[in-house]
């Protein structure tokens, strides 16, 4: 019996290949927590439609965010497996989805189940392994629970979730928290909650941006112990300089508490610093993209940039100002386009979605 494994992380895929658990292992690690999610159209055209939206609206559409689906790159790894994926599934007796617990992986799961689970010749072959911890952090062979069969109720839940995430407002997505079947996909509730946290609150910023500003404001943050009791050496810093490199290290150690990727965190830093009225000062780049990483000198200057809050940054940390009153907002949560005049907000303390206030 031949087996195909679809996995949501490169390191986890490496472990599975090392164990030879399947005849073929494919990785799907494209980012869905940020960037537009087109609501309609054939699943095979998802990345083409997504890139078209980004280009039409002038949004960042780098390969790091959208899975290297470059229309001009005929050897793109994702391009070579995304379009023929249904045929590849039909060619195997068993198709296992090995899914990391992080929110982005859960979004990839519902996307794949919505696409593949409705195909009658593929649905009976689907099995699901929801990882207890990040697949890349486990030793090969250290798997607690085996995959289980995917049933029609799993697929129906995934389809509701994917449609809600791609809707033009976040109302249906927020309502997914009350779906009576939500328990069927163990990590989906957290994915809904953590993605809603990325909507702006009364300060006009999402949870990750607010936590970054709050961390920078604290004195001595580069030597404070983190949640694991680990700190960061400040020997290469001259007080009171606080630079980007150890800040990024600290944020990445938030682990599951931060649903954004390395590049998304870096892009958030650049947005906070490059806006017309910035919340940060000292960041040397407007965009955190592969071009900057490939330029050794630019990357070094960025990593060593001393970073501090502006007056606006301090007011935002105190909850006494609104980012959207000073700067343009243009981004997406799933299918919801967030702009200054259509800015959906999330009140985490009340767990309540706030509709946009109409501007005069």
C-alpha positions as CSV (number, residue, x, y, z in Angstrom):
1,X,0.0,0.0,0.0
2,X,1.4,3.4,-1.0
3,X,1.3,6.4,1.3
4,X,1.5,10.1,0.6
5,X,2.1,12.5,3.5
6,X,1.2,16.2,3.4
7,X,3.1,18.0,6.2
8,X,3.1,21.7,7.3
9,X,6.8,22.2,8.0
10,X,10.1,21.6,6.4
11,X,11.8,20.2,9.4
12,X,9.0,17.9,10.2
13,X,9.0,16.7,6.6
14,X,12.7,15.9,7.0
15,X,12.0,13.7,10.0
16,X,9.3,11.9,8.2
17,X,11.5,11.3,5.2
18,X,14.3,10.1,7.4
19,X,12.0,7.5,8.9
20,X,10.7,6.5,5.5
21,X,7.1,6.6,6.8
22,X,5.7,7.2,3.3
23,X,6.4,6.8,-0.4
24,X,6.2,10.5,-0.9
25,X,6.3,13.5,1.5
26,X,5.1,17.0,0.4
27,X,5.5,20.2,2.4
28,X,2.9,23.0,2.5
29,X,4.1,25.8,4.6
30,X,2.7,28.8,2.8
31,X,1.5,31.7,5.0
32,X,-2.2,32.3,5.5
33,X,-2.1,34.3,8.7
34,X,-1.2,37.4,6.7
35,X,-2.1,38.4,3.2
36,X,-5.3,38.2,1.2
37,X,-7.3,34.9,1.0
38,X,-9.4,35.0,-2.2
39,X,-12.9,33.7,-1.4
40,X,-13.9,32.3,-4.8
41,X,-12.5,30.4,-7.6
42,X,-10.9,27.0,-8.2
43,X,-8.5,25.9,-5.5
44,X,-5.8,25.2,-8.1
45,X,-5.8,29.0,-8.9
46,X,-5.5,30.1,-5.3
47,X,-2.0,31.5,-5.5
48,X,-2.5,33.1,-8.9
49,X,-5.6,35.0,-7.6
50,X,-3.8,35.9,-4.4
51,X,-0.8,37.3,-6.2
52,X,-3.1,39.2,-8.5
53,X,-4.8,40.9,-5.5
54,X,-1.5,41.9,-4.0
55,X,-0.2,43.3,-7.3
56,X,-3.5,45.2,-7.9
57,X,-3.4,46.7,-4.4
58,X,0.3,47.3,-4.1
59,X,0.8,44.9,-1.2
60,X,4.0,43.0,-0.5
61,X,3.8,39.7,-2.4
62,X,7.2,38.2,-1.7
63,X,7.8,34.5,-2.1
64,X,8.4,34.2,1.7
65,X,4.7,35.1,2.3
66,X,2.9,33.3,-0.5
67,X,4.7,30.0,-0.9
68,X,7.1,30.8,-3.8
69,X,4.3,30.6,-6.3
70,X,6.0,32.7,-8.9
71,X,4.1,32.6,-12.3
72,X,7.4,33.0,-14.1
73,X,9.2,30.2,-12.1
74,X,8.4,26.9,-13.7
75,X,10.5,25.0,-11.2
76,X,8.9,26.6,-8.1
77,X,8.6,23.8,-5.5
78,X,5.0,24.7,-4.6
79,X,4.1,25.3,-8.2
80,X,5.2,21.7,-9.0
81,X,2.9,20.1,-6.4
82,X,0.0,22.5,-5.9
83,X,-1.8,22.2,-9.2
84,X,-1.4,18.4,-9.6
85,X,-2.1,17.6,-5.9
86,X,-5.5,15.9,-6.5
87,X,-3.9,13.6,-9.1
88,X,-1.0,12.9,-6.7
89,X,-3.5,11.9,-4.0
90,X,-5.3,9.6,-6.4
91,X,-2.0,7.8,-7.2
92,X,-1.7,6.7,-3.5
93,X,-3.8,4.3,-1.4
94,X,-3.5,6.5,1.7
95,X,-3.0,10.3,2.1
96,X,-2.0,11.4,5.6
97,X,-2.1,15.1,6.7
98,X,0.6,15.7,9.4
99,X,-0.3,19.1,10.9
100,X,1.6,21.3,13.3
101,X,-0.3,22.9,16.2
102,X,0.4,26.5,15.2
103,X,-2.5,28.6,13.8
104,X,-1.0,28.9,10.3
105,X,-0.8,25.2,10.0
106,X,-4.4,24.8,11.1
107,X,-5.4,27.2,8.3
108,X,-3.5,25.2,5.8
109,X,-5.3,22.1,7.1
110,X,-8.8,23.5,6.6
111,X,-7.7,24.7,3.1
112,X,-6.5,21.2,2.1
113,X,-9.5,19.4,3.6
114,X,-11.9,21.8,1.9
115,X,-10.2,21.1,-1.4
116,X,-9.5,17.4,-1.2
117,X,-12.2,16.2,1.1
118,X,-15.0,16.8,-1.3
119,X,-13.5,14.7,-4.0
120,X,-15.2,11.3,-3.8
121,X,-12.3,9.3,-5.0
122,X,-9.9,11.0,-2.5
123,X,-11.9,11.5,0.7
124,X,-11.8,7.8,1.8
125,X,-8.0,7.9,1.6
126,X,-7.5,10.8,3.9
127,X,-6.0,10.4,7.4
128,X,-5.2,13.2,9.9
129,X,-2.3,13.5,12.4
130,X,-2.7,16.6,14.6
131,X,0.8,16.9,16.2
132,X,0.9,17.4,19.9
133,X,4.0,19.7,19.5
134,X,5.8,21.2,16.5
135,X,6.8,18.4,14.2
136,X,10.2,19.9,13.6
137,X,11.0,19.9,17.4
138,X,10.4,16.2,17.9
139,X,12.9,13.5,17.4
140,X,12.3,11.1,14.5
141,X,10.1,8.3,15.6
142,X,8.8,10.2,18.6
143,X,5.1,10.3,17.7
144,X,2.6,9.8,20.4
145,X,-0.7,9.3,18.6
146,X,-1.1,7.7,15.1
147,X,-3.1,9.3,12.3
148,X,-6.9,8.8,12.4
149,X,-9.3,8.6,9.4
150,X,-10.9,11.8,8.2
151,X,-14.7,11.6,8.1
152,X,-17.4,13.7,6.5
153,X,-17.9,15.8,9.6
154,X,-14.3,16.8,9.6
155,X,-14.5,17.9,6.0
156,X,-17.8,19.8,6.6
157,X,-16.2,21.7,9.5
158,X,-13.1,22.5,7.5
159,X,-15.3,23.9,4.7
160,X,-17.2,26.1,7.1
161,X,-14.0,27.4,8.5
162,X,-12.4,28.1,5.2
163,X,-15.4,29.9,3.9
164,X,-15.6,32.0,7.1
165,X,-11.9,32.8,6.9
166,X,-12.2,34.0,3.3
167,X,-15.3,36.1,3.9
168,X,-15.3,39.8,3.3
169,X,-15.9,40.5,7.0
170,X,-14.5,38.7,10.1
171,X,-18.0,38.1,11.5
172,X,-18.4,34.5,10.4
173,X,-14.8,33.7,11.4
174,X,-15.4,35.1,14.9
175,X,-18.6,33.0,15.1
176,X,-16.6,29.9,14.4
177,X,-15.7,29.9,18.1
178,X,-19.2,28.8,18.8
179,X,-19.4,26.0,16.2
180,X,-20.6,22.9,18.1
181,X,-18.2,20.7,16.0
182,X,-15.1,22.8,16.6
183,X,-13.6,20.1,18.8
184,X,-13.2,17.8,15.8
185,X,-10.1,19.7,14.6
186,X,-8.2,20.2,17.8
187,X,-6.1,23.2,16.9
188,X,-8.8,25.2,15.1
189,X,-10.2,27.1,18.1
190,X,-6.8,28.5,18.9
191,X,-6.2,29.4,15.3
192,X,-9.5,31.4,15.3
193,X,-8.7,33.1,18.6
194,X,-5.0,34.0,17.7
195,X,-5.9,35.3,14.3
196,X,-8.7,37.5,15.8
197,X,-6.0,38.8,18.1
198,X,-4.2,40.2,15.1
199,X,-7.1,42.5,14.4
200,X,-6.5,46.0,15.8
201,X,-7.9,46.9,19.2
202,X,-8.6,50.5,20.2
203,X,-5.0,51.4,19.6
204,X,-5.3,50.5,15.9
205,X,-2.7,47.7,16.3
206,X,-2.9,43.9,16.5
207,X,-1.7,41.9,19.4
208,X,1.8,41.1,18.1
209,X,2.6,44.8,17.2
210,X,1.4,45.8,20.6
211,X,3.5,43.2,22.4
212,X,6.6,44.3,20.4
213,X,6.1,47.9,21.4
214,X,5.5,46.9,25.0
215,X,8.7,44.8,25.0
216,X,10.8,47.6,23.6
217,X,9.5,50.1,26.2
218,X,10.7,47.9,29.1
219,X,14.3,48.8,30.3
220,X,16.8,46.0,30.2
221,X,14.6,43.7,28.0
222,X,17.6,42.1,26.3
223,X,18.8,40.6,29.6
224,X,15.5,39.7,31.2
225,X,14.7,36.0,31.5
226,X,12.0,34.8,29.1
227,X,9.3,32.3,29.9
228,X,11.9,29.5,29.9
229,X,14.2,31.3,32.3
230,X,16.5,32.2,29.4
231,X,18.0,35.6,28.9
232,X,20.2,37.3,26.2
233,X,23.7,38.6,26.6
234,X,24.1,42.3,26.2
235,X,27.9,42.3,26.0
236,X,27.9,43.6,22.4
237,X,25.5,46.4,23.3
238,X,26.3,49.8,24.8
239,X,23.7,50.9,27.2
240,X,21.1,52.3,26.6
241,X,21.2,50.9,23.0
242,X,18.8,48.2,22.3
243,X,19.1,46.8,18.8
244,X,17.0,44.7,16.4
245,X,18.9,41.4,16.5
246,X,18.3,40.4,20.2
247,X,14.8,41.9,20.0
248,X,14.0,39.4,17.1
249,X,15.5,36.6,19.1
250,X,13.3,37.4,22.1
251,X,10.2,37.6,20.0
252,X,10.9,34.3,18.3
253,X,11.2,32.7,21.7
254,X,7.6,33.5,22.4
255,X,6.9,30.3,20.4
256,X,3.3,29.4,20.2
257,X,2.3,32.7,21.9
258,X,3.2,34.5,18.6
259,X,1.3,33.2,15.5
260,X,3.5,35.2,13.1
261,X,6.5,33.9,11.3
262,X,10.1,35.3,11.3
263,X,9.5,37.3,8.2
264,X,6.1,38.5,9.3
265,X,7.6,39.7,12.6
266,X,10.3,41.5,10.7
267,X,7.8,43.1,8.4
268,X,5.8,44.3,11.4
269,X,8.9,46.0,12.8
270,X,9.5,47.8,9.5
271,X,5.9,48.9,9.2
272,X,6.0,50.4,12.7
273,X,9.2,52.3,11.9
274,X,8.6,53.3,8.3
275,X,5.1,54.8,8.6
276,X,4.5,58.6,8.1
277,X,4.2,58.9,11.9
278,X,6.3,56.0,13.2
279,X,6.0,54.2,16.5
280,X,9.7,53.1,16.3
281,X,12.9,54.8,15.5
282,X,16.2,53.3,14.4
283,X,15.1,50.6,12.0
284,X,17.0,51.0,8.7
285,X,14.7,49.2,6.3
286,X,11.3,49.8,4.9
287,X,10.7,46.2,4.0
288,X,11.9,42.9,5.6
289,X,12.3,40.8,2.5
290,X,14.7,38.3,1.0
291,X,16.5,41.1,-1.0
292,X,17.6,42.7,2.3
293,X,18.8,39.3,3.6
294,X,20.8,38.7,0.5
295,X,22.6,42.0,0.9
296,X,25.1,41.3,3.7
297,X,25.8,44.9,4.6
298,X,22.1,45.9,4.6
299,X,21.3,42.9,6.7
300,X,24.1,43.8,9.2
301,X,22.9,47.4,9.5
302,X,19.4,46.2,10.1
303,X,20.4,43.7,12.8
304,X,22.6,46.2,14.6
305,X,20.2,49.1,14.5
306,X,19.5,50.6,17.9
307,X,15.7,50.7,18.4
308,X,13.5,52.8,20.6
309,X,10.0,54.1,20.8
310,X,8.8,57.4,19.5
311,X,6.3,59.7,21.3
312,X,3.5,57.9,19.4
313,X,5.0,54.5,20.4
314,X,4.8,55.5,24.1
315,X,1.2,56.7,23.7
316,X,0.2,53.5,22.0
317,X,1.8,51.3,24.7
318,X,-0.2,53.3,27.3
319,X,-3.4,52.8,25.2
320,X,-3.8,56.6,24.8
321,X,-3.6,56.8,21.0
322,X,-4.8,55.2,17.8
323,X,-2.3,54.2,15.1
324,X,-5.0,54.5,12.4
325,X,-5.5,58.2,13.1
326,X,-1.9,59.0,12.1
327,X,-1.0,56.3,9.5
328,X,-2.6,54.5,6.5
329,X,-3.8,51.0,7.2
330,X,-4.0,48.5,4.4
331,X,-3.8,44.8,5.1
332,X,-5.8,41.6,5.2
333,X,-7.0,39.1,7.7
334,X,-8.2,36.2,5.5
335,X,-10.7,37.7,3.1
336,X,-11.3,40.8,5.2
337,X,-9.6,43.9,3.7
338,X,-8.7,46.2,6.6
339,X,-8.3,49.9,5.8
340,X,-8.7,53.2,7.7
341,X,-12.4,53.6,6.8
342,X,-13.2,49.9,7.2
343,X,-11.2,48.9,10.2
344,X,-12.7,45.9,12.0
345,X,-11.4,45.7,15.6
346,X,-11.2,42.9,18.2
347,X,-11.8,43.6,21.9
348,X,-9.9,40.8,23.6
349,X,-11.0,41.6,27.1
350,X,-14.7,41.2,26.1
351,X,-14.0,38.7,23.3
352,X,-16.0,40.9,21.0
353,X,-15.8,41.9,17.4
354,X,-16.2,45.7,16.8
355,X,-17.6,46.9,13.5
356,X,-15.8,49.7,11.7
357,X,-16.6,53.2,12.8
358,X,-17.7,55.4,9.8
359,X,-15.4,58.3,9.4
360,X,-16.9,61.8,8.9
